[in-house]
């Protein structure tokens, strides 16, 4: 399975690192408009990156996007149960 992470700032990089630690980690590709940020993430995390979502979908054919949420959103979800 391939997952596209849209946005390669601190939250995007954290989500990628967490997914890479999974036992059956999916292939991960990233999307960001900044060439500098893409280059840094490719070097730091070893993933393919693209400038647009269209490029990523065309190249990687992902079945699922990864939508990022702030940590407090996830914490609040744990309190709803």
N, C-alpha and C positions, 0 to 999 in steps of 0.2 A: 504494500500500500504506500502511496505517496501523499504527504500532507504539505500544503502550501501555507507558510507563515507570512502574512502580509504585515509589513512594518518590521524593520530590523533594528529598532532602538533597544533600550534596556529590557523592556518587557518582551519583545520578540525574541531577543537572544536568550533570555531566561527560559521561555517556553521551549525553544529549540534544545537547550541544554537538558531540560527535564525530559523531553521526549527521547533524546539520545541515550539517557540512562535507563530507559525501559528495556526489559528483557528481550522483547521482540520489537525493537525500535523500527518505526517506519522510515522510508526514505523521506527526507525533508528537503524542501526547496524554499527559498525566501524571495520576497518581493520588496524592493525599495527603490525609490527614484534616484537616490544619491549614489553615484558610482563609487565614491570613497567609502561609504558605509557598506556597500555590497562587497567591495574588495576586502575590507576588514573582516567581515563575517565569513567570507569564503576562506580566508587564512585562519581565523580563530576557530571556526567550527567545522570546517571541511564540507560545506554544503554548496550546491549550485544556487546561484541567485540570478534574478531577472529584474529588469527595470519596470516591467508592467505585469499585471495579472494575466493579460492576454498572452504574453510571451511564456509565462510560467505554465499556464494551462495547455498551451499548444505543445510545449516541449515535454512536460512531465505527465500530462494526462491524469491529474489527481482526482480521486473520488471524494476528497474531503478538504475543506479549508479549515484553518485554525483561527478562530476569532478570539482575540485577546480581551481579557477583562481585568480591571485592577484587582489586586489582592483583597481589598476590602469587600468587593462584590462577592468573591468566592466565600469569604468568611461569613458574610450575611446569609448566603445560601445554606451554610451549615447550621445556622441558627433557626432556620425556618422549620426544620423537621421536628 
